Amino acid sequence: MEERAMEDGIPEFLKRSIILQTFGVKFNHPCQDVENVVIPPYISPERVRTTLENYPLNGRRDIWAFFRGKMEVHPKNISGRYYSKKVRTVIWRKYSGDRRFYLQRHRFAGYQSEIVRSVFCLCPLGWAPWSPRLVESVALGCVPVIIADGIRLPFPTAVRWSEISLTVAEKDVANLGTLLDHVAATNLSAIQKNLWDPDVRRALLFNDRVQEGDATWQVLYALARKLDRSYRTVRLPNQ
């Protein structure tokens, strides 16, 4: 489906629009050949609040590194492509026997209770570079470990991603344990302090009623900046 979308490109009627999209990459991609704003995927603020009522941010985190999701033991070749570029397969093969890593391949409705008890939450690419678990990790105070080369993250002016998360190159996933050990021994406390700032969580959650600084507010702010820039680009030559 992605190959078909890339062949078709942006439909003509959308080329004068500003597209809000959860998909964002730093390299050239036909789906980004138009003005766009990268937004976070929706997760329920009410569910986050309920989870935090039962498990406070600064509570005990007895899971060192966590991931729950699809991990193929024997990855299938689909039209020359492999799911997650085999990154999740490497994670499973390398760390499923490591007691520090809590890796689960099956769905569990209460998985937010696992995230909020974890120090590091792995956020590897699937077919796409993004997933809701990135926002859930931030909202529940688990340091996101982003493994998706070239990903563009939402609202970089409001969320200083380099100060609240770790980025691991896809080629380095086999060294994940060593990299996390290093962070845990050096600057983990500083990362958690930044991550647990309420403003960070607010910026990634869409509330029913807009709150200053929340995700809807960030979308409107980003659109206003783009429209203002567009207006000045059009108007200045005539002044």
C-alpha positions as CSV (number, residue, x, y, z in Angstrom):
1,M,0.0,0.0,0.0
2,E,2.9,2.4,0.8
3,E,4.5,1.7,-2.6
4,R,1.2,2.5,-4.3
5,A,0.8,5.7,-2.3
6,M,4.4,6.7,-3.2
7,E,3.7,6.2,-6.8
8,D,0.5,8.2,-6.7
9,G,2.0,11.0,-4.6
10,I,-0.1,13.7,-3.0
11,P,-3.5,14.1,-4.7
12,E,-3.7,17.3,-6.7
13,F,-6.6,18.7,-4.6
14,L,-4.5,18.5,-1.5
15,K,-1.4,20.2,-2.8
16,R,-2.5,23.6,-1.6
17,S,-3.4,22.3,1.9
18,I,-1.5,21.9,5.1
19,I,-1.7,18.3,6.0
20,L,-1.7,17.1,9.6
21,Q,0.0,13.7,9.7
22,T,1.4,11.3,12.2
23,F,3.9,10.2,9.6
24,G,7.1,12.2,9.5
25,V,10.6,11.5,8.2
26,K,13.6,13.7,7.6
27,F,14.4,12.3,4.2
28,N,12.6,12.9,0.9
29,H,9.3,11.1,0.7
30,P,6.4,11.7,-1.7
31,C,3.9,11.8,1.2
32,Q,5.7,14.9,2.5
33,D,5.8,16.8,-0.8
34,V,3.3,19.3,0.6
35,E,3.1,21.7,3.6
36,N,2.6,19.5,6.7
37,V,2.6,19.4,10.4
38,V,3.6,16.2,12.2
39,I,1.2,15.5,15.1
40,P,1.2,12.8,17.8
41,P,-1.1,9.8,17.4
42,Y,-4.1,10.0,19.7
43,I,-4.1,8.3,23.0
44,S,-6.8,8.8,25.6
45,P,-5.9,11.4,28.2
46,E,-8.5,9.9,30.6
47,R,-6.9,6.5,30.4
48,V,-3.5,8.1,31.1
49,R,-4.9,9.9,34.1
50,T,-6.5,6.7,35.4
51,T,-3.2,4.8,35.0
52,L,-1.2,7.6,36.8
53,E,-3.8,7.6,39.7
54,N,-2.8,3.9,40.3
55,Y,0.8,4.2,39.5
56,P,2.4,7.6,40.1
57,L,5.2,8.8,37.8
58,N,7.8,8.7,40.6
59,G,6.7,5.3,41.8
60,R,8.7,2.1,41.8
61,R,9.8,1.1,38.3
62,D,10.7,-2.6,38.5
63,I,10.9,-3.2,34.7
64,W,14.2,-2.1,33.3
65,A,13.5,-2.3,29.5
66,F,10.0,-3.0,28.1
67,F,8.4,-3.8,24.8
68,R,5.1,-5.4,24.0
69,G,4.2,-5.8,20.3
70,K,4.8,-7.8,17.2
71,M,8.2,-9.4,17.0
72,E,8.7,-12.0,14.2
73,V,11.0,-14.8,15.1
74,H,11.3,-15.8,11.4
75,P,10.6,-12.6,9.4
76,K,8.8,-12.9,6.2
77,N,10.0,-11.4,2.9
78,I,7.1,-9.3,1.6
79,S,7.8,-7.9,-1.8
80,G,11.5,-7.5,-0.9
81,R,10.7,-5.9,2.5
82,Y,10.8,-7.2,6.0
83,Y,8.6,-6.0,8.9
84,S,10.5,-3.4,10.9
85,K,13.5,-4.0,8.7
86,K,14.2,-7.0,11.1
87,V,14.9,-4.6,14.0
88,R,12.2,-6.2,16.2
89,T,13.5,-9.7,15.3
90,V,17.0,-8.7,16.4
91,I,15.5,-7.4,19.7
92,W,13.7,-10.6,20.3
93,R,16.6,-12.9,19.4
94,K,19.2,-10.9,21.3
95,Y,17.3,-10.0,24.5
96,S,14.3,-12.4,25.0
97,G,16.6,-14.4,27.3
98,D,17.9,-11.3,29.2
99,R,16.1,-10.9,32.5
100,R,16.6,-7.1,32.3
101,F,14.3,-7.0,29.2
102,Y,10.6,-7.6,29.6
103,L,9.6,-8.5,26.0
104,Q,6.1,-9.7,25.2
105,R,4.7,-10.7,21.7
106,H,1.0,-10.8,22.6
107,R,-1.6,-8.1,23.2
108,F,-2.6,-7.1,26.7
109,A,-5.3,-4.6,27.4
110,G,-3.6,-3.4,30.6
111,Y,-0.2,-2.7,29.0
112,Q,-0.1,0.9,30.2
113,S,0.4,-0.5,33.7
114,E,3.6,-2.1,32.3
115,I,4.8,1.1,30.7
116,V,4.4,3.1,33.9
117,R,6.5,0.6,35.8
118,S,9.3,0.6,33.2
119,V,12.5,2.7,33.1
120,F,13.1,2.4,29.3
121,C,10.4,1.7,26.7
122,L,11.5,0.5,23.3
123,C,9.9,2.3,20.4
124,P,11.2,0.4,17.3
125,L,9.7,1.0,13.8
126,G,7.1,-1.4,12.4
127,W,6.0,-0.8,8.9
128,A,6.0,2.9,9.7
129,P,8.5,4.7,11.9
130,W,5.9,6.0,14.4
131,S,3.4,4.3,16.8
132,P,1.2,5.4,19.7
133,R,3.6,3.7,22.2
134,L,5.9,6.7,21.7
135,V,3.3,9.1,23.2
136,E,2.2,6.6,25.8
137,S,5.8,6.2,27.0
138,V,6.2,9.9,27.4
139,A,2.9,10.4,29.0
140,L,3.6,7.6,31.5
141,G,7.1,8.7,32.3
142,C,9.0,5.9,30.7
143,V,12.1,7.0,28.7
144,P,11.3,6.3,25.1
145,V,14.1,4.5,23.2
146,I,13.4,5.5,19.6
147,I,14.7,3.0,17.0
148,A,13.6,4.4,13.6
149,D,16.2,6.1,11.4
150,G,15.2,9.4,10.0
151,I,12.0,9.8,12.1
152,R,10.5,13.3,12.4
153,L,8.9,13.8,15.8
154,P,5.9,16.1,16.6
155,F,6.1,19.6,18.0
156,P,9.9,20.0,18.4
157,T,9.6,23.5,19.6
158,A,7.4,22.4,22.6
159,V,9.0,19.0,23.2
160,R,12.8,18.9,23.5
161,W,13.0,15.3,22.3
162,S,16.8,15.0,22.8
163,E,16.4,15.8,26.5
164,I,13.6,13.3,27.2
165,S,14.4,10.3,25.0
166,L,17.1,8.2,23.5
167,T,17.7,7.6,19.8
168,V,19.4,4.4,18.7
169,A,20.3,3.7,15.1
170,E,18.7,0.7,13.6
171,K,22.2,-0.8,12.9
172,D,23.1,-0.5,16.6
173,V,20.1,-2.4,18.0
174,A,22.2,-5.4,18.8
175,N,24.2,-3.2,21.2
176,L,21.0,-2.0,23.0
177,G,21.9,-3.4,26.3
178,T,25.2,-1.7,26.5
179,L,23.8,1.6,25.4
180,L,21.1,1.5,28.0
181,D,23.6,0.5,30.7
182,H,25.7,3.6,29.8
183,V,22.7,5.9,30.1
184,A,21.5,4.3,33.4
185,A,25.0,4.9,34.8
186,T,25.4,8.5,33.6
187,N,22.4,10.8,32.9
188,L,19.2,8.8,33.5
189,S,18.1,11.0,36.4
190,A,18.4,14.2,34.2
191,I,16.4,12.6,31.4
192,Q,13.7,11.5,33.8
193,K,13.5,15.0,35.4
194,N,12.9,16.5,32.0
195,L,10.5,13.7,30.9
196,W,8.3,14.1,34.0
197,D,7.7,17.8,33.4
198,P,3.9,18.1,33.2
199,D,4.2,20.5,30.2
200,V,5.8,17.7,28.1
201,R,3.0,15.3,28.7
202,R,0.4,18.0,28.1
203,A,1.9,18.9,24.7
204,L,1.3,15.4,23.3
205,L,-2.3,14.8,24.6
206,F,-5.5,15.8,22.8
207,N,-8.0,16.9,25.5
208,D,-11.8,17.1,24.9
209,R,-11.6,20.8,25.9
210,V,-8.5,22.6,24.5
211,Q,-6.0,23.5,27.2
212,E,-3.2,26.0,26.6
213,G,-0.1,24.0,25.6
214,D,-1.9,20.7,24.9
215,A,-1.7,18.9,21.5
216,T,-4.7,20.7,20.0
217,W,-3.1,24.0,21.1
218,Q,0.2,22.9,19.5
219,V,-1.5,22.1,16.2
220,L,-3.1,25.5,16.1
221,Y,0.1,27.2,17.0
222,A,2.0,25.3,14.2
223,L,-0.7,26.1,11.7
224,A,-0.7,29.8,12.7
225,R,3.1,30.0,12.2
226,K,2.8,28.3,8.7
227,L,0.0,30.6,7.7
228,D,1.8,33.7,8.9
229,R,4.9,32.7,7.0
230,S,2.8,32.0,3.9
231,Y,1.0,35.4,4.2
232,R,4.3,37.2,4.5
233,T,5.8,35.4,1.6
234,V,2.8,36.4,-0.6
235,R,2.5,40.0,0.7
236,L,6.0,41.2,1.0
237,P,6.7,41.6,-2.8
238,N,3.6,43.8,-3.1
239,Q,4.6,46.2,-0.3
